[in-house]
Amino acid sequence: MSALDFVSSNLSAESIPDEIASAVVSSRSYADDNVIYPALKWLRNHQPLAKADVEGYDPFWIVSKHADVMAISRDNKTFINGDQNLILQTRESDAFTRKTNKGKVRSMNSLAYMDQPEHGRYRGITSNWFMQGTVKRLDERMREIARESVQQFVELGGECDFVKDFVLYYPLRVIMDILGVPASDEPRMLKLTQQLFGGDDPDERRAEIPEGPDAAARAWRATLEDFYGYFRELSHERRARPRNDLISLIANTRFDGELIDEDREVDYYVAIATAGHDTTSAASAGGMLGLLTFPEQFAKLQSSPALIPSFINESIRWSTPIKHFMRCASRDVEVRGQSIRANDRLLLSYPSANRDEDVFDDPDVFRVDRDPNPHLAFGNGPHMCIGQHLAKLDMRILFEELLPRLAHVELAGEPRLLQSNFISGLKSLPIRYRLK
């Protein structure tokens, strides 16, 4: 029986049908838009806030409406991060994380996992670097990298995989340049990023990790350890010989005269080195797929280049690279008429919020001139993505350099999406193009 065929009158007030809940949880669903988006739409229409009880997982609430995701994100006193895992994992994966993490299920110590006052303290280290006015100083260097990338695209000869051959590398080069990672190490950073976020995908998972209910947590931990070994060496070097990069800034930060805790330091690097390019390349590839799916939008954008900033926003909404974050209730509270108990966990579904019919007209349609576009792909409230201005500038410069070179572009094969319920996007987008 299809999830969408389930008769809602058979439901209790809180339970989500197994077919729907399993679809939202399964990494495979996010590799098929014809599975995940209908399931999320069903939730918005029938059970916008309800409990999921999926085999192998502790029970949790699924939050599917834009208004609820936004409200919960803004209330960081009631809905916290620090005591639980930010990512939905199986019971076995949570058990593995506790076993290897001093009894804690919090699997990282980066900003997204922190509550106040810890969050504000550590966010403040780099917040000035990522302010809208500050990132503009990077325009010249980013445009130089973009032009080099577009020239390489031109030389591919009219047919390529837009993801594998092109769009993975430009945001990678930009963020590594800012972070302070040598260009020679960029392939290593890309591979580790793919392993960290693609642990459930057969093309990306670590070969030495056996399949099983805790495989995702084992792969996550193994990949983090690889990152840690790398960044500890760079950190020691930058303390001895600081440069004008983020590693030097973070490595030499002191609180009350003491260097910052090493666990938080290395996780800071990992968060910037992974999400800082992976989500941007995913949104860029998603934007190109939007133009290919709705070719009249490509024509509109070509005739009105001033729409590029709006196109960037729509690309981010339409692709929504971050699929979920978890929150934990710190007290009993009522949301949308439902009684949330202290310690209940909630899954914030960003793809669902970004296709909410109450907020977006024709949400499944890609529109380069969509306005307003209050998407939640960067989150909301205190945890709103610190790198959002950099990501948008990054994408804008790339397409400002690329679009004037394109006369025509079309699909040359089947697009393929990564299997991941956390951070995912296109892993392959074969295209055929003609240059001006």
N, C-alpha and C positions, 0 to 999 in steps of 0.2 A: 504493500500500500504506500502510495506517495505521501510525503509529509503534508502536502497541501490538500490531500483528500481527507485528512483527519476531521472528524465532526466535532466542532468546538463545544457543542452542548454536552459532550461526554466528559468534559474536563471538570476537575475541582477548581476551586477559586485560585489556587496557587500553582498547581502542577502544570508543567509544559509537556506536551506530547513527546514521547521518546524520540520520534523521528525528527522533530524540530530541534530539540535540545542537542541531539547527537550531531545534527548538521552544523549547528553553531560551534560546537566543540571541535569537530573533526578537521584536521589540517587539510585533508583531501578536498573538503568542501570549498576551501578558498582558492583551489586551483580550477574551479568551475563556477563561473558567474551564474550559470543556470541552476545551480544548487543553492549557493549561499544567499543570493539576493532574494529569491522567492521565500526562503525560510525566514529571513529577517523581516520581509514585508508582512508575512503571516503573523509574526510576533507583534509588530506595530499595530496591526489591525485587530488582533484578537487578545493578546496577552502582553501588553507593552512593558509590564514589570511583573515578573513571575519567577517562581523557583524552578530550577533544573536539577534533576536527580539522574545523572548519567553514570552508567556502570563504570567503576574504576576511579570516580572522582568524588570528593566530598560535595554535598549539596551547595548550590550557590544561586544567586539571583542573576537574571539577564536583564540588563537595562537597554532598551532598544529605541527610546524616543529622544529626540534632540533636546527637548526641554529638561528631561530628567538627567541625561548625561551632563548637560551644562550645569545644572543645579548641584549635582553631587560633586562635580569637579571643583566648583567654587567653594564648597563647604569642607575645607580640609581639617576642620576640628572634629566634625562628626564622622567623616569618611577618610580614613587614614591609610597610609602605605607601609610604614616602617616595621610593623610587627608581623607582616605576612609577605608572601611572594607576590610580586607585581604581575607575574604571569600565571595563567591557569595551568596547572600541572596535574598529572594523575597522583593518586595517593602514594603510589610506589616512588614516583619522582620526588614528591615532597619528603618522603621518608629518606631517600638517598641524600637529598640536599641537607637535611638535618644531621645525618650521620657524618657527612663530610664537611660540615660548616658549624661545628661547635654547638650543635643542637638547634641552630637557627634555620628557619625556612626562607628567610630573606636571602636571595641568592646573589645579590650584588649590593654594593654600597655607593651607587651612582645617584645623581640628583633625583631621578624618577622614583627611587625607592625610599626617599627620605621624607620625614615629617618635620614640622617646625619644632624647635628653632634650628635644628640641624640643617634643614633644607635651605633656609635663608642664608645661613652662614656660608655654606659651600657654594651656593649659587652665586653669591657675591664675589667669589674669586674671579670669575670670568664674565660676569654680566656686562661689564663695560665693553668687552670685546665684541659682544653680539648685539649691542644696541643698534637700532636702525641707522642712526647717523654715523656710527663708527664703522659699520661694515661697508659703507660707501667708499671708504678709503681703499678698499680692496678691488674696486671696479677695474682699474687699469690692469692689475695682475690677473684677475679672473678673465678679463677679455683677451688677454694674451694667450692664456691657456685654452680658452674657447676657440680662438682662431686656429691654433695649432690642431685642436681636435677636429674642427670642421674641415680643415685641409686634409687630414687623414681620411675623413669620411668621403670627401670628394674623390680621393685616390682609390677608393674601394671599387670604383668602376660601375656604379649603377645598380648594384644588388648586394645586400648584406643582411646580417642579423643586427637590427638596430640596437638591441641590448648587448649582445656578446661582443660585437665588433666596434661599438661606438659609445653608447651612453653610460656604460659602467665606469668609464675611465676619466671623463672630465670632472665630475664632482669628487671622485677619489683624489685626483691630483690637487684640486682646490683645497680640500680639507686637510690633506697630508701636508701641504705647503704651510697652512696656517698652524697646524699642530706642531710641525717640526720633524716629521718623519722623512728620511732621505728618499728620493725618487726611486732608488734601486730597491727599496723595501716595499714599494706600493703593491706589487703582485702578492707578496706575503700577506699584507693587510687585507687585500681583497679576498683571498682564499679563506682566511680566518673569519672574516665577516660572514661569508657565505656559509661556513660551517656553523657559526654561532646562531644565525637566524634560520638556517635551512636544515635543522637537525632531523626533521620528519620527512624531508624530500629525498627520494632515492638518488637523485643526481648530486646532492650536496652533502648528505650525511657522512660522517666520519666512518671509514671502512672498518676500523678496528673496534667500533662500538657495536656489540650484538643487538639485534632487535629485541624488544621487550617492553614491558610497561614503564620501566624507568630509563629507557634509552635516551630520551630527550634530555633528562637531567644529567646523565653521564656525559653526553656529548657537550652539553653546555659547560660543565665543569672542566672537561678536558681542554676545550677551546679557550676558556678563560685562563687556564694555567699557561697555555702557550702565549697568550697575550701578555700575561704578567711577567713571564721571563723576558720577553722582548722589551717591555716598557721599563722594567727595573733598570736595565742597562742604560737606556736613554736618560732616565731620571738622574742616575749617578753622574752621567756625563754633563748634563745641563746644570747640575749644582756646582760642578767644578768650572764649567765654561758656559755661562748663560748666554742665550741668544734672544732675539725678538720673536719668540714663538710661544705657543700655549704650554708646551711641556716645561719650558724654562719658568714661566709664570707660576704654574701649579707646583712644580717641584720645589720652588723657593718660597712658597707661601708659608707664613708662620702665624699661628694663633697663640697669643699670650707668650710669645717668644719661642715656641716650640714648632718644629716642622709638622705639617699635617700628617695624620695617621696614614700609614702606607697603604692599607686596604682601600681607603677612600681615594687616595692619590691615584693608584693604578686603575681603579674602576672609573675614575674621571677620564683618564686617557682612553680606556676601552669604549666608553659611551660616545665620546667625540669621534673616535676613529671608526666606529661602525655606523651608528645612526646618522652621523654627520655626512655620510655619502650614500649609504644604501637607500634611505628613504627618498633622497633627492633623485637618484637615478631611477627608482621605481616610479615616482611621480612624473618624471620626464618621459619615460617609456609609456606610462599610462596616458599622458597627454597626446603623444603621437598616435597611440591606438585610438583615442577619441577622435582625432582628425581623420583617421582611416575609416572608422566606423560610420562617421557622419561627414562625408566628403564635402558637403555644402559648407561646413564649418571651416574646412581648410581653405576653401575659396574666399570665405568672408575674412579670415585672418590674413590671407595674402593681400587682399585689397585694402585692409585696414590694419596696418602694423601697430597702430596705437592701442589695439586690443590685446597686445601680448601680455601685459600685466593681468588682465582679466582672464585670459586663456590660461595663464599659470595657476591662478587661483582655482579655476575649474578643473585643471588637470589634477591638482592636489585633492580636491573634493571627490572627483570621480574615481580616482584610484585608491585614495585613503590607505597609504602604505602600512600604518600602524592599525592593526585590527582590533586590539583590545588592550586595556589595562584593568587590573583588579583594584578594588577598594575594599576596606574592612570597616564595618560600623563600630564606632567607639562607644555607642550608647543605643538604647532603644529609640527608634524614630519612625515616623510614618512618611512614606513617599508614595504618591499616586494611590492613596487609599490602602496601601499594603503596610503591614506591621513588620518593620525590619528590626531584628533583635541585635543587641550588642554581640559582636564577634561574627555576625553573618558576613559573608563575602559577596561582592557584587561585581559582575563583569560588565564593564562599560563598552558597548559595541559601537565603535566609531563609524564603520561602514553603514550601519543601520541609521545612526543619527544623521549621517550625511546624505541619506536618501529618504529622509522623513518628508512625507507629502504635506505635512502641516507647515513646513518651512520652505521647501523647494518645489516650485512648479515643474512638472515633468522631470522628476529627479533622476530617472534613468537615461535621460537625454543629455548628451554632451553639448554645451553651449559656450562658445568662446566669449560671448558678451553677457554672461549671466551676472545680473546685478539686481538686488544684493546677493551676496554669496557668503552667508555666515557659517561656513563649514567648521567642523570641530576636529579636523585632521591634525592640528597642532595641539589639541587639548584645550583646556580653558582654566581660568583661575590661577592659583599660585604655581601650578605645575605646567603652565603653558610652555611649549617648547622654547627653550632659550635660543635655539638656532633658527627660528622661523624666518627672520629677516635675511639671514645669510642664505637660507635655502631658496627663498623667492628671488633674491638677486642672482644667485647662482643659475637658476633656471631661466630667468629673464635674459641674461647675457648670452646663454647658450643659444636660445631660440632667436634672439636678435641677430646672431651671427649665422645661424643655420637656415632660417626660413627664406631670406633673400636669395639663397643659392638654389632653392628647390623650385622647379617648374611643375613637377608632378611626382606623386608618391602613391604606391598601392601595396597591398599585402602580396607577398610572394610565397606564403605558406601559412601554417596554422600557428597562431600565437599560443604560447604556453606559460602558465602561471606557476609560481612556486607553491609547494604544499607546505603551508605554515599558517597557524591560526594566530600568530603573534605579529610578526612583521613580514610582509610578503608583497610581491608584485610580479611583473612579467620577468620570466627568465629567458624567454626567446620571443623575438618579434621579427620574422623574416620580411623584408621589404624590397621592393623594386622602385627605383626612382630615376628621374630625369632632371638634369641640372639646367639652369638658365645659361 
